[in-house]
Amino acid sequence: MVKKGFTLAEVLITLSIIGVVAAITLPTLMSNTTDAQIGPKLAKAVSMFQQANTALLNENSVDTLTDTGLLDSSGTAASSEEGETGASSSSSLSAYINALSNHMKVSAFTYPAGTAQSATGDDTTTCATGASFAAGTPVIANDGILYVINKDVTPDATKPAHKQRIGNVYVDINAAAKPNAIGTDIFVFSWWNDGSLRPVGSSNWAEGTACTWQDACPNDAVATDYKACTGAIFENNLKVLYK
C-alpha cells in the first residue's frame, strides 16, 4: 500500500523551519518597508509646506515671507548663508502660522500631548542648522506630520528670495510616535525667504557650508551627523541608504 500525505512529525518539523526563517527575515523586511516609506512621506510634507507658503506669498502679492508683515524681518544670526545659530524668535511666528494654516490643513498648534518634545541625535555641530527642535514653534498637519518652525536668521535683502535663509524647519513624519530621533523620523531643512525648504546635507542646502551628506551621512555607513541624512534621502531618489 502506497503511503500518501505527511506524518504529524513531518508537518511540525516543516512549520518549525518556516517559523525560524520568518523570525530571521521579518524584522529586516519590516525595517526595509518602513525605510521605503520615509522618502515619499518627506517629499509630501515638503511639498505641502512649500505650496502653502507660495499661496501665502501670492495672497499678499510679495516675493518674500518677511515682506508679508507676518514675520519679524530680523534675526540674531551673523550670516544668512553659513547656518550659524542665533536665539530663536519663535514667539514672533504666531501671525505667520495662523496665516499659513489658511492654506495648509492643521489639526493642532502644539507639540503632541501639549508638551515640548526633544529630538535625539541633534546635538552635534557638523551641520550647524540653527535653533533646536524643542525651541521651535510646532504645527501638526491633519495627516499627522509635525512641522517645528524656527525663524532665527536675518535674511540678506541684497540677495534674491531663494538665497535669503531665514531659519530651519524640523519635519517629524510620525508626530507623537517614537523614537523622535534625527534621521529616523525627524528630518531637518533650511528655510528660505521664498517659502522653500532645502534638505540639510544636500549640495545646495546652504551656500558655503562644509556639511554634506557624502561626508556626514554616506551610503552604507553609520552617519556622523544624522541631520545631513535629510540631504542623503533627497539626493538618492528618496531612498534611505545610510545605517
N, CA, C and O of each residue as an XYZ file, in Angstrom:
972
protein
N       0.855     -1.196      0.000
C       0.000      0.000      0.000
C       0.893      1.251      0.000
O       1.815      1.371      0.807
N       0.597      2.177     -0.924
C       1.420      3.389     -1.048
C       0.992      4.416      0.001
O      -0.193      4.726      0.123
N       1.950      4.935      0.748
C       1.677      5.943      1.771
C       1.464      7.315      1.127
O       2.270      7.722      0.291
N       0.409      8.033      1.490
C       0.119      9.364      0.958
C       0.097     10.399      2.084
O      -0.243     10.086      3.225
N       0.467     11.647      1.740
C       0.421     12.722      2.729
C       1.649     12.725      3.625
O       2.611     11.996      3.386
N       1.600     13.557      4.661
C       2.718     13.717      5.578
C       2.321     13.276      6.974
O       1.151     13.344      7.350
N       3.280     12.835      7.720
C       3.024     12.493      9.116
C       2.988     13.782      9.939
O       3.436     14.835      9.486
N       2.456     13.681     11.136
C       2.387     14.830     12.029
C       3.782     15.366     12.337
O       3.989     16.577     12.414
N       4.717     14.472     12.507
C       6.096     14.886     12.814
C       6.692     15.690     11.671
O       7.372     16.691     11.894
N       6.431     15.245     10.440
C       6.956     15.953      9.273
C       6.356     17.349      9.163
O       7.058     18.312      8.858
N       5.052     17.452      9.414
C       4.394     18.763      9.364
C       4.965     19.697     10.419
O       5.227     20.866     10.137
N       5.159     19.191     11.627
C       5.681     20.015     12.724
C       7.102     20.485     12.427
O       7.463     21.626     12.715
N       7.907     19.586     11.845
C       9.278     19.969     11.504
C       9.279     21.072     10.450
O      10.036     22.037     10.551
N       8.422     20.919      9.436
C       8.319     21.927      8.379
C       7.889     23.273      8.933
O       8.468     24.305      8.593
N       6.863     23.262      9.793
C       6.385     24.510     10.400
C       7.463     25.159     11.261
O       7.574     26.384     11.305
N       8.253     24.339     11.942
C       9.331     24.882     12.777
C      10.373     25.585     11.919
O      10.862     26.659     12.268
N      10.708     24.956     10.780
C      11.685     25.568      9.874
C      11.157     26.899      9.332
O      11.887     27.889      9.282
N       9.877     26.914      8.925
C       9.261     28.152      8.420
C       9.281     29.230      9.493
O       9.552     30.396      9.205
N       8.994     28.838     10.736
C       8.989     29.798     11.832
C      10.343     30.414     12.074
O      10.453     31.614     12.324
N      11.385     29.589     11.998
C      12.750     30.091     12.207
C      13.136     31.063     11.098
O      13.698     32.127     11.359
N      12.828     30.687      9.854
C      13.143     31.558      8.713
C      12.398     32.881      8.814
O      12.962     33.941      8.541
N      11.122     32.817      9.209
C      10.316     34.035      9.352
C      10.872     34.937     10.444
O      10.933     36.156     10.285
N      11.275     34.331     11.547
C      11.817     35.115     12.660
C      13.094     35.843     12.264
O      13.386     36.931     12.761
N      13.850     35.224     11.362
C      15.106     35.834     10.917
C      14.857     36.948      9.902
O      15.499     37.997      9.953
N      13.925     36.716      8.984
C      13.746     37.635      7.853
C      12.730     38.742      8.091
O      12.861     39.820      7.511
N      11.720     38.513      8.927
C      10.652     39.508      9.096
C      11.154     40.842      9.628
O      10.758     41.877      9.091
N      12.006     40.880     10.656
C      12.483     42.197     11.124
C      13.143     43.016     10.030
O      12.907     44.219      9.915
N      13.981     42.350      9.217
C      14.639     43.051      8.114
C      13.630     43.535      7.090
O      13.728     44.656      6.591
N      12.651     42.679      6.774
C      11.626     43.036      5.809
C      10.807     44.217      6.295
O      10.513     45.134      5.529
N      10.436     44.195      7.582
C       9.653     45.302      8.137
C      10.451     46.584      8.158
O       9.917     47.660      7.889
N      11.741     46.474      8.481
C      12.599     47.662      8.503
C      12.728     48.254      7.115
O      12.657     49.471      6.946
N      12.919     47.389      6.105
C      13.037     47.867      4.733
C      11.753     48.529      4.255
O      11.787     49.525      3.533
N      10.623     47.966      4.663
C       9.338     48.544      4.289
C       9.165     49.919      4.911
O       8.706     50.851      4.252
N       9.538     50.045      6.194
C       9.447     51.331      6.884
C      10.358     52.358      6.238
O       9.947     53.494      6.000
N      11.601     51.965      5.951
C      12.546     52.869      5.309
C      12.037     53.344      3.951
O      12.250     54.494      3.565
N      11.362     52.444      3.230
C      10.853     52.799      1.909
C       9.751     53.842      1.976
O       9.486     54.525      0.988
N       9.104     53.974      3.131
C       8.017     54.936      3.291
C       8.512     56.326      3.674
O       7.795     57.312      3.503
N       9.739     56.405      4.195
C      10.251     57.676      4.712
C      10.369     58.724      3.610
O       9.866     59.837      3.763
N      11.025     58.386      2.507
C      11.245     59.337      1.428
C       9.959     59.929      0.875
O       9.842     61.152      0.800
N       8.981     59.100      0.482
C       7.716     59.639     -0.028
C       6.981     60.502      0.981
O       6.388     61.514      0.607
N       7.007     60.123      2.264
C       6.346     60.937      3.292
C       7.015     62.300      3.413
O       6.341     63.324      3.528
N       8.355     62.303      3.386
C       9.085     63.565      3.474
C       8.808     64.453      2.268
O       8.586     65.656      2.410
N       8.823     63.852      1.080
C       8.568     64.626     -0.136
C       7.177     65.251     -0.087
O       7.000     66.402     -0.487
N       6.194     64.506      0.396
C       4.836     65.024      0.517
C       4.779     66.169      1.525
O       4.133     67.188      1.283
N       5.465     65.990      2.663
C       5.467     67.023      3.707
C       6.082     68.319      3.199
O       5.547     69.402      3.440
N       7.208     68.208      2.495
C       7.880     69.388      1.955
C       6.995     70.072      0.920
O       6.881     71.298      0.907
N       6.376     69.290      0.064
C       5.507     69.850     -0.974
C       4.349     70.620     -0.364
O       4.022     71.715     -0.822
N       3.722     70.058      0.668
C       2.599     70.731      1.325
C       3.028     72.057      1.935
O       2.340     73.068      1.794
N       4.177     72.044      2.617
C       4.670     73.256      3.269
C       4.985     74.334      2.240
O       4.599     75.490      2.410
N       5.683     73.959      1.177
C       6.074     74.932      0.159
C       4.857     75.474     -0.590
O       4.803     76.667     -0.888
N       3.893     74.629     -0.895
C       2.693     75.092     -1.586
C       1.913     76.085     -0.729
O       1.395     77.080     -1.238
N       1.830     75.811      0.580
C       1.137     76.725      1.479
C       1.849     78.073      1.542
O       1.204     79.121      1.571
N       3.183     78.043      1.564
C       3.945     79.294      1.586
C       3.796     80.065      0.282
O       3.692     81.291      0.297
N       3.785     79.362     -0.840
C       3.582     80.019     -2.127
C       2.215     80.694     -2.177
O       2.087     81.822     -2.654
N       1.201     79.998     -1.683
C      -0.144     80.578     -1.639
C      -0.182     81.811     -0.744
O      -0.869     82.787     -1.047
N       0.562     81.760      0.359
C       0.627     82.897      1.281
C       1.301     84.098      0.615
O       0.844     85.231      0.773
N       2.371     83.860     -0.118
C       3.054     84.936     -0.837
C       2.147     85.542     -1.905
O       2.077     86.763     -2.054
N       1.456     84.683     -2.643
C       0.547     85.175     -3.683
C      -0.596     85.980     -3.087
O      -1.030     86.984     -3.652
N      -1.070     85.529     -1.954
C      -2.170     86.212     -1.272
C      -1.785     87.636     -0.887
O      -2.609     88.549     -0.913
N      -0.504     87.805     -0.527
C      -0.016     89.121     -0.110
C       0.690     89.876     -1.226
O       1.169     90.991     -1.019
N       0.757     89.270     -2.411
C       1.390     89.892     -3.582
C       2.823     90.345     -3.306
O       3.220     91.451     -3.673
N       3.601     89.457     -2.645
C       5.002     89.746     -2.352
C       5.852     88.548     -2.748
O       5.337     87.468     -3.034
N       7.175     88.762     -2.758
C       8.090     87.693     -3.142
C       8.776     87.034     -1.957
O       9.310     85.932     -2.085
N       8.767     87.696     -0.798
C       9.450     87.145      0.367
C       8.496     87.073      1.555
O       7.584     87.890      1.688
N       8.720     86.087      2.411
C       7.868     85.919      3.591
C       7.999     87.100      4.544
O       7.025     87.491      5.188
N       9.199     87.670      4.635
C       9.373     88.800      5.539
C       8.629     90.044      5.051
O       8.348     90.945      5.841
N       8.308     90.099      3.752
C       7.550     91.234      3.235
C       6.040     91.088      3.445
O       5.282     92.011      3.145
N       5.605     89.946      3.953
C       4.174     89.769      4.221
C       3.729     90.563      5.442
O       2.536     90.804      5.631
N       4.698     90.975      6.282
C       4.365     91.642      7.532
C       3.999     90.669      8.634
O       3.630     91.079      9.734
N       4.100     89.374      8.340
C       3.735     88.345      9.306
C       4.937     87.816     10.073
O       4.784     87.108     11.068
N       6.129     88.160      9.610
C       7.363     87.697     10.234
C       8.228     88.876     10.623
O       8.254     89.894      9.932
N       8.934     88.736     11.729
C       9.946     89.709     12.088
C      11.059     89.593     11.054
O      11.585     88.502     10.833
N      11.417     90.689     10.428
C      12.426     90.639      9.362
C      13.831     90.475      9.908
O      14.772     90.254      9.146
N      13.984     90.581     11.224
C      15.325     90.478     11.797
C      15.531     89.121     12.452
O      14.589     88.357     12.662
N      16.782     88.846     12.764
C      17.159     87.640     13.480
C      18.453     87.938     14.193
O      18.943     89.066     14.141
N      19.010     86.959     14.851
C      20.220     87.249     15.607
C      21.451     86.533     15.076
O      22.540     86.687     15.629
N      21.297     85.756     14.017
C      22.460     85.065     13.459
C      23.338     86.046     12.692
O      22.861     87.064     12.191
N      24.598     85.733     12.608
C      25.546     86.640     11.957
C      25.463     86.589     10.451
O      25.834     87.557      9.786
N      24.992     85.500      9.892
C      25.002     85.334      8.451
C      23.774     84.586      7.994
O      23.223     83.777      8.739
N      23.340     84.846      6.780
C      22.193     84.131      6.226
C      22.621     82.937      5.401
O      21.773     82.234      4.852
N      23.926     82.688      5.300
C      24.383     81.644      4.401
C      25.077     80.479      5.093
O      24.957     79.341      4.639
N      25.796     80.734      6.174
C      26.649     79.699      6.725
C      25.956     78.792      7.728
O      26.538     77.793      8.152
N      24.721     79.114      8.122
C      24.000     78.242      9.025
C      24.315     78.471     10.486
O      24.102     77.575     11.303
N      24.831     79.675     10.853
C      25.109     79.935     12.253
C      23.810     79.972     13.052
O      22.743     80.279     12.520
N      23.920     79.662     14.301
C      22.741     79.668     15.154
C      22.554     81.030     15.792
O      23.485     81.831     15.876
N      21.340     81.274     16.236
C      21.027     82.500     16.946
C      19.864     82.232     17.869
O      19.267     81.157     17.810
N      19.528     83.176     18.716
C      18.398     82.988     19.613
C      17.124     82.870     18.810
O      16.873     83.679     17.917
N      16.318     81.871     19.117
C      15.098     81.650     18.352
C      14.097     82.759     18.595
O      13.900     83.199     19.728
N      13.465     83.210     17.515
C      12.425     84.226     17.632
C      11.067     83.599     17.361
O      10.223     84.181     16.680
N      10.866     82.385     17.911
C       9.653     81.636     17.645
C       8.409     82.364     18.106
O       7.331     82.171     17.544
N       8.546     83.209     19.137
C       7.373     83.911     19.642
C       6.778     84.848     18.612
O       5.615     85.232     18.730
N       7.561     85.229     17.591
C       7.075     86.146     16.569
C       6.398     85.418     15.416
O       6.003     86.040     14.430
N       6.265     84.106     15.537
C       5.742     83.309     14.437
C       4.230     83.130     14.450
O       3.674     82.596     13.490
N       3.558     83.553     15.491
C       2.130     83.253     15.623
C       1.300     83.809     14.464
O       0.420     83.117     13.954
N       1.566     85.046     14.041
C       0.797     85.636     12.942
C       1.053     84.885     11.639
O       0.130     84.623     10.868
N       2.315     84.546     11.408
C       2.665     83.794     10.199
C       1.984     82.429     10.180
O       1.413     82.033      9.164
N       2.041     81.712     11.293
C       1.482     80.360     11.338
C      -0.040     80.385     11.224
O      -0.628     79.507     10.593
N      -0.667     81.366     11.817
C      -2.124     81.490     11.666
C      -2.499     81.707     10.202
O      -3.468     81.129      9.709
N      -1.723     82.545      9.511
C      -1.986     82.788      8.093
C      -1.664     81.553      7.255
O      -2.376     81.234      6.303
N      -0.584     80.861      7.620
C      -0.195     79.655      6.898
C      -1.275     78.583      6.993
O      -1.508     77.845      6.035
N      -1.926     78.499      8.131
C      -2.948     77.469      8.346
C      -4.160     77.657      7.434
O      -4.959     76.736      7.265
N      -4.297     78.839      6.851
C      -5.377     79.055      5.884
C      -5.122     78.305      4.575
O      -6.035     78.106      3.773
N      -3.874     77.894      4.374
C      -3.501     77.226      3.130
C      -2.989     75.799      3.359
O      -2.683     75.086      2.404
N      -2.899     75.392      4.609
C      -2.444     74.045      4.939
C      -3.327     73.509      6.062
O      -3.474     74.156      7.100
N      -3.909     72.346      5.863
C      -4.815     71.792      6.866
C      -4.051     71.466      8.140
O      -3.139     70.639      8.140
N      -4.436     72.125      9.221
C      -3.731     71.997     10.502
C      -4.683     71.458     11.554
O      -5.825     71.906     11.660
N      -4.205     70.494     12.330
C      -5.031     69.921     13.391
C      -4.668     70.447     14.767
O      -5.494     70.411     15.679
N      -3.437     70.939     14.934
C      -3.019     71.438     16.247
C      -1.847     72.400     16.089
O      -1.068     72.306     15.140
N      -1.739     73.325     17.038
C      -0.642     74.292     17.052
C       0.216     74.053     18.289
O       0.588     74.996     18.988
N       0.521     72.817     18.547
C       1.290     72.456     19.728
C       2.034     71.160     19.477
O       1.739     70.439     18.523
N       3.002     70.864     20.338
C       3.629     69.555     20.279
C       2.600     68.501     20.684
O       1.669     68.822     21.422
N       2.734     67.270     20.232
C       1.796     66.219     20.646
C       1.694     66.120     22.158
O       2.693     66.214     22.870
N       0.474     65.927     22.635
C       0.190     65.822     24.064
C       0.444     67.124     24.805
O       0.420     67.154     26.036
N       0.688     68.204     24.065
C       0.837     69.521     24.668
C       2.156     69.766     25.349
O       2.304     70.759     26.061
N       3.128     68.883     25.152
C       4.424     69.055     25.798
C       5.519     69.115     24.756
O       5.470     68.411     23.748
N       6.510     69.960     25.002
C       7.637     70.081     24.089
C       8.418     68.780     24.066
O       8.737     68.223     25.117
N       8.721     68.303     22.893
C       9.497     67.080     22.756
C      10.964     67.412     22.592
O      11.334     68.555     22.322
N      11.786     66.406     22.756
C      13.195     66.568     22.450
C      13.545     65.583     21.353
O      12.979     64.492     21.276
N      14.466     65.970     20.519
C      14.879     65.106     19.419
C      16.286     64.601     19.689
O      17.203     65.399     19.885
N      16.468     63.296     19.702
C      17.793     62.745     19.909
C      18.598     62.858     18.629
O      18.046     62.866     17.528
N      19.914     62.947     18.789
C      20.785     62.979     17.633
C      20.978     64.354     17.031
O      21.514     64.464     15.928
N      20.555     65.418     17.723
C      20.691     66.755     17.141
C      21.671     67.621     17.916
O      21.610     68.849     17.840
N      22.577     66.991     18.662
C      23.482     67.771     19.499
C      24.886     67.868     18.914
O      25.788     68.382     19.576
N      25.093     67.390     17.701
C      26.407     67.526     17.079
C      26.480     68.824     16.293
O      25.454     69.433     15.990
N      27.673     69.239     15.969
C      27.854     70.549     15.340
C      28.343     70.463     13.898
O      28.646     71.490     13.291
N      28.423     69.264     13.343
C      28.894     69.126     11.969
C      28.043     69.957     11.016
O      28.558     70.660     10.146
N      26.739     69.860     11.199
C      25.799     70.615     10.366
C      25.124     71.667     11.242
O      24.154     71.367     11.939
N      25.628     72.889     11.209
C      25.045     73.953     12.019
C      23.722     74.380     11.395
O      23.711     74.994     10.328
N      22.613     74.065     12.044
C      21.307     74.283     11.424
C      20.480     75.369     12.078
O      19.447     75.754     11.529
N      20.886     75.874     13.216
C      20.082     76.903     13.869
C      19.379     76.383     15.100
O      19.846     75.441     15.741
N      18.266     76.989     15.430
C      17.552     76.675     16.668
C      17.164     75.208     16.732
O      16.988     74.554     15.704
N      17.032     74.700     17.952
C      16.797     73.276     18.168
C      15.334     72.885     17.952
O      14.463     73.737     17.777
N      15.096     71.602     17.970
C      13.750     71.050     17.806
C      12.806     71.574     18.885
O      11.683     71.976     18.581
N      13.248     71.573     20.132
C      12.387     71.982     21.242
C      12.156     73.489     21.268
O      11.211     73.957     21.904
N      13.015     74.263     20.577
C      12.917     75.723     20.622
C      11.962     76.292     19.587
O      11.643     77.481     19.622
N      11.506     75.452     18.667
C      10.692     75.952     17.571
C       9.222     76.062     17.894
O       8.782     75.738     18.998
N       8.465     76.525     16.910
C       7.009     76.628     17.018
C       6.384     75.454     16.273
O       6.587     75.312     15.067
N       5.619     74.602     16.979
C       5.093     73.387     16.357
C       3.759     73.585     15.647
O       2.916     74.371     16.079
N       3.590     72.857     14.550
C       2.327     72.827     13.819
C       2.099     71.377     13.371
O       2.961     70.789     12.718
N       0.958     70.809     13.715
C       0.643     69.442     13.301
C      -0.405     69.487     12.204
O      -1.502     70.008     12.402
N      -0.060     68.936     11.040
C      -0.993     68.890      9.922
C      -1.993     67.746     10.125
O      -1.777     66.853     10.943
N      -3.067     67.792      9.380
C      -4.109     66.775      9.508
C      -3.628     65.370      9.191
O      -4.205     64.392      9.667
N      -2.570     65.264      8.386
C      -2.060     63.944      8.033
C      -1.067     63.404      9.053
O      -0.454     62.361      8.826
N      -0.897     64.111     10.189
C      -0.028     63.637     11.257
C       1.412     64.074     11.148
O       2.241     63.640     11.947
N       1.741     64.919     10.186
C       3.098     65.445     10.057
C       3.270     66.624     11.010
O       2.441     67.533     11.037
N       4.340     66.606     11.782
C       4.662     67.701     12.696
C       5.758     68.563     12.088
O       6.834     68.071     11.747
N       5.473     69.864     11.955
C       6.470     70.833     11.499
C       6.891     71.669     12.704
O       6.042     72.211     13.412
N       8.186     71.775     12.936
C       8.705     72.631     14.004
C       9.505     73.741     13.331
O      10.572     73.502     12.766
N       8.971     74.960     13.402
C       9.476     76.075     12.598
C      10.310     77.025     13.450
O       9.868     77.465     14.512
N      11.504     77.336     12.988
C      12.412     78.249     13.671
C      12.777     79.411     12.760
O      13.368     79.203     11.700
N      12.436     80.619     13.153
C      12.875     81.830     12.438
C      13.967     82.465     13.291
O      13.672     83.116     14.294
N      15.231     82.278     12.898
C      16.314     82.759     13.756
C      17.495     83.315     12.969
O      18.601     83.420     13.500
N      17.269     83.672     11.707
C      18.348     84.196     10.875
C      17.898     85.490     10.204
O      16.768     85.588      9.726
N      18.780     86.475     10.171
C      18.494     87.715      9.468
C      18.702     87.514      7.970
O      19.821     87.224      7.548
N      17.650     87.660      7.149
C      17.827     87.464      5.710
C      18.635     88.606      5.097
O      18.531     89.758      5.518
N      19.429     88.264      4.110
C      20.225     89.262      3.398
C      19.380     89.815      2.255
O      19.252     89.179      1.208
N      18.805     90.995      2.456
C      17.867     91.578      1.496
C      18.518     91.968      0.179
O      17.818     92.294     -0.780
N      19.845     91.941      0.114
C      20.514     92.278     -1.144
C      20.500     91.096     -2.120
O      20.869     91.240     -3.285
N      20.073     89.940     -1.635
C      20.054     88.735     -2.468
C      18.624     88.371     -2.828
O      17.688     88.801     -2.155
N      18.444     87.584     -3.883
C      17.095     87.154     -4.245
C      16.493     86.279     -3.148
O      17.207     85.721     -2.314
N      15.154     86.170     -3.168
C      14.431     85.496     -2.084
C      14.914     84.079     -1.832
O      14.985     83.643     -0.683
N      15.250     83.349     -2.904
C      15.639     81.949     -2.726
C      17.056     81.807     -2.176
O      17.518     80.692     -1.931
N      17.756     82.945     -1.977
C      19.076     82.914     -1.367
C      19.103     83.644     -0.025
O      20.171     83.954      0.504
N      17.922     83.911      0.515
C      17.819     84.547      1.825
C      17.352     83.508      2.844
O      16.152     83.279      2.994
N      18.283     82.890      3.529
C      17.932     81.903      4.540
C      17.369     82.610      5.764
O      17.933     83.604      6.222
N      16.248     82.098      6.305
C      15.622     82.751      7.461
C      15.520     81.833      8.680
O      15.109     82.286      9.748
N      15.879     80.572      8.549
C      15.802     79.678      9.701
C      15.840     78.225      9.282
O      16.417     77.871      8.254
N      15.214     77.385     10.100
C      15.154     75.965      9.773
C      13.808     75.388     10.181
O      13.098     75.951     11.013
N      13.477     74.266      9.584
C      12.224     73.571      9.889
C      12.526     72.099     10.110
O      13.123     71.439      9.259
N      12.103     71.587     11.272
C      12.180     70.152     11.534
C      10.863     69.522     11.092
O       9.791     70.066     11.359
N      10.941     68.384     10.422
C       9.747     67.657      9.996
C       9.757     66.284     10.655
O      10.637     65.463     10.397
N       8.760     66.047     11.516
C       8.601     64.751     12.180
C       7.479     64.014     11.464
O       6.316     64.405     11.557
N       7.829     62.946     10.747
C       6.852     62.304      9.875
C       5.813     61.474     10.610
O       4.825     61.046     10.012
N       6.026     61.238     11.919
C       5.014     60.490     12.668
C       4.620     61.162     13.973
O       4.083     60.518     14.874
N       4.887     62.453     14.071
C       4.461     63.301     15.193
C       4.723     62.653     16.550
O       5.875     62.541     16.969
N       3.651     62.222     17.248
C       3.783     61.764     18.630
C       4.510     60.434     18.759
O       5.033     60.122     19.829
N       4.554     59.646     17.693
C       5.151     58.311     17.777
C       6.659     58.395     17.973
O       7.305     59.327     17.497
N       7.203     57.430     18.666
C       8.640     57.327     18.883
C       9.315     56.857     17.594
O       8.632     56.363     16.697
N      10.634     56.995     17.479
C      11.587     57.302     18.551
C      11.931     58.779     18.686
O      12.700     59.143     19.577
N      11.384     59.643     17.827
C      11.723     61.065     17.860
C      13.238     61.277     17.746
O      13.851     61.957     18.569
N      13.807     60.692     16.732
C      15.251     60.753     16.529
C      15.574     61.364     15.169
O      14.941     61.049     14.161
N      16.572     62.242     15.163
C      17.025     62.843     13.917
C      17.526     61.742     12.979
O      18.320     60.894     13.384
N      17.065     61.758     11.735
C      17.488     60.782     10.754
C      16.666     59.514     10.744
O      16.815     58.681      9.850
N      15.783     59.357     11.746
C      14.908     58.186     11.794
C      13.475     58.571     11.491
O      12.864     58.027     10.570
N      12.933     59.508     12.261
C      11.590     60.018     11.964
C      11.525     61.541     12.008
O      10.473     62.122     11.741
N      12.641     62.194     12.342
C      12.724     63.659     12.321
C      13.827     64.072     11.349
O      14.937     63.540     11.386
N      13.505     65.024     10.484
C      14.444     65.442      9.443
C      14.503     66.963      9.393
O      13.508     67.640      9.650
N      15.687     67.498      9.057
C      15.934     68.933      9.178
C      16.117     69.583      7.807
O      16.811     69.065      6.932
N      15.471     70.732      7.658
C      15.536     71.501      6.414
C      15.898     72.946      6.731
O      15.514     73.474      7.775
N      16.642     73.585      5.822
C      16.831     75.025      5.939
C      15.621     75.703      5.301
O      15.054     75.200      4.330
N      15.238     76.836      5.852
C      14.020     77.548      5.462
C      14.416     78.868      4.824
O      15.214     79.618      5.386
N      13.863     79.154      3.650
C      14.277     80.310      2.862
C      13.139     81.295      2.676
O      11.967     80.949      2.828
N      13.498     82.523      2.347
C      12.534     83.624      2.345
C      11.497     83.534      1.223
O      10.513     84.274      1.225
N      11.716     82.629      0.269
C      10.703     82.407     -0.756
C       9.735     81.299     -0.355
O       8.884     80.891     -1.146
N       9.874     80.808      0.893
C       8.991     79.774      1.412
C       9.457     78.366      1.130
O       8.766     77.410      1.482
N      10.611     78.210      0.506
C      11.095     76.881      0.142
C      11.879     76.244      1.286
O      12.361     76.925      2.191
N      11.991     74.922      1.219
C      12.797     74.145      2.153
C      13.892     73.424      1.374
O      13.665     72.937      0.266
N      15.087     73.363      1.971
C      16.178     72.606      1.358
C      16.688     71.584      2.369
O      16.901     71.925      3.532
N      16.885     70.348      1.950
C      17.355     69.311      2.870
C      18.752     69.610      3.390
O      19.669     69.873      2.612
N      18.912     69.568      4.703
C      20.239     69.751      5.275
C      21.142     68.616      4.799
O      20.761     67.445      4.833
N      22.332     68.980      4.360
C      23.282     67.997      3.849
C      23.271     67.854      2.344
O      24.159     67.218      1.777
N      22.269     68.440      1.679
C      22.227     68.374      0.220
C      23.253     69.341     -0.365
O      23.845     70.140      0.360
N      23.457     69.267     -1.661
C      24.502     70.060     -2.290
C      24.237     71.557     -2.243
O      25.172     72.345     -2.387
N      22.986     71.972     -2.044
C      22.680     73.414     -2.048
C      21.882     73.855     -0.832
O      21.159     74.849     -0.890
N      22.011     73.114      0.286
C      21.158     73.464      1.431
C      21.532     74.813      2.027
O      20.646     75.542      2.470
N      22.784     75.164      2.053
C      23.209     76.492      2.498
C      24.558     76.774      1.864
O      25.505     76.005      2.029
N      24.640     77.865      1.146
C      25.858     78.167      0.412
C      27.052     78.318      1.349
O      26.965     78.974      2.387
N      28.152     77.707      0.970
C      29.375     77.849      1.744
C      29.522     76.851      2.861
O      30.574     76.808      3.499
N      28.494     76.030      3.132
C      28.595     75.096      4.243
C      29.501     73.924      3.894
O      29.577     73.503      2.739
N      30.181     73.406      4.900
C      31.042     72.239      4.698
C      30.278     70.949      4.958
O      30.826     69.863      4.774
N      29.040     71.048      5.375
C      28.260     69.875      5.736
C      27.572     69.284      4.508
O      26.669     69.904      3.946
N      27.984     68.113      4.097
C      27.316     67.410      3.004
C      27.016     65.990      3.445
O      27.715     65.438      4.296
N      25.982     65.398      2.871
C      25.633     64.034      3.256
C      26.728     63.051      2.868
O      26.893     62.024      3.527
N      27.478     63.346      1.813
C      28.549     62.438      1.406
C      29.598     62.279      2.500
O      30.210     61.219      2.634
N      29.802     63.345      3.286
C      30.774     63.295      4.382
C      30.138     62.862      5.703
O      30.711     62.057      6.438
N      28.947     63.401      6.003
C      28.341     63.186      7.328
C      27.352     62.040      7.382
O      27.059     61.528      8.462
N      26.825     61.624      6.218
C      25.831     60.551      6.202
C      25.959     59.736      4.916
O      25.012     59.671      4.132
N      27.120     59.112      4.688
C      27.331     58.390      3.429
C      26.505     57.113      3.339
O      26.073     56.572      4.357
N      26.291     56.642      2.136
C      25.539     55.409      1.919
C      26.269     54.212      2.535
O      27.498     54.137      2.526
N      25.477     53.283      3.069
C      26.001     52.033      3.638
C      26.965     52.275      4.792
O      27.882     51.485      5.016
N      26.762     53.351      5.515
C      27.629     53.653      6.653
C      26.814     54.305      7.765
O      25.711     54.800      7.533
N      27.362     54.300      8.959
C      26.729     54.980     10.091
C      27.057     56.462     10.007
O      28.218     56.833      9.831
N      26.058     57.301     10.131
C      26.248     58.738      9.977
C      27.017     59.325     11.147
O      26.890     58.864     12.281
N      27.812     60.345     10.864
C      28.470     61.099     11.929
C      27.585     62.246     12.394
O      27.747     62.736     13.511
N      26.650     62.681     11.550
C      25.656     63.691     11.921
C      24.379     63.391     11.131
O      24.311     63.616      9.923
N      23.383     62.885     11.832
C      22.170     62.424     11.150
C      21.338     63.560     10.561
O      20.414     63.307      9.788
N      21.653     64.817     10.916
C      20.932     65.928     10.284
C      21.203     65.947      8.782
O      20.332     66.320      7.996
N      22.419     65.543      8.383
C      22.780     65.541      6.970
C      22.073     64.443      6.189
O      22.077     64.460      4.958
N      21.466     63.487      6.891
C      20.806     62.372      6.211
C      19.565     62.822      5.449
O      19.102     62.114      4.554
N      19.018     63.989      5.788
C      17.911     64.528      5.004
C      18.356     64.742      3.564
O      17.639     64.397      2.624
N      19.540     65.310      3.400
C      20.082     65.502      2.060
C      20.364     64.193      1.362
O      20.182     64.080      0.150
N      20.812     63.187      2.127
C      21.097     61.872      1.548
C      19.842     61.263      0.943
O      19.900     60.658     -0.127
N      18.710     61.418      1.616
C      17.455     60.854      1.121
C      17.037     61.533     -0.182
O      16.689     60.863     -1.155
N      17.075     62.855     -0.194
C      16.589     63.593     -1.361
C      17.520     63.495     -2.560
O      17.086     63.684     -3.696
N      18.792     63.202     -2.323
C      19.715     63.074     -3.445
C      20.000     61.615     -3.794
O      20.903     61.322     -4.577
N      19.220     60.701     -3.204
C      19.301     59.279     -3.546
C      17.906     58.754     -3.893
O      17.512     57.666     -3.474
N      17.170     59.556     -4.673
C      15.850     59.139     -5.164
C      14.890     58.751     -4.037
O      14.125     57.794     -4.155
N      14.950     59.520     -2.941
C      14.058     59.344     -1.783
C      14.268     57.998     -1.093
O      13.351     57.474     -0.460
N      15.466     57.442     -1.213
C      15.766     56.176     -0.565
C      16.650     56.385      0.660
O      17.501     57.274      0.674
N      16.444     55.563      1.686
C      17.290     55.576      2.878
C      18.387     54.553      2.670
O      18.127     53.350      2.688
N      19.612     55.017      2.473
C      20.725     54.128      2.175
C      21.793     54.152      3.269
O      22.792     53.439      3.167
N      21.600     54.955      4.306
C      22.546     55.027      5.412
C      22.104     54.073      6.530
O      21.009     53.512      6.480
N      22.955     53.900      7.522
C      22.650     52.991      8.639
C      22.298     53.784      9.893
O      22.012     53.196     10.935
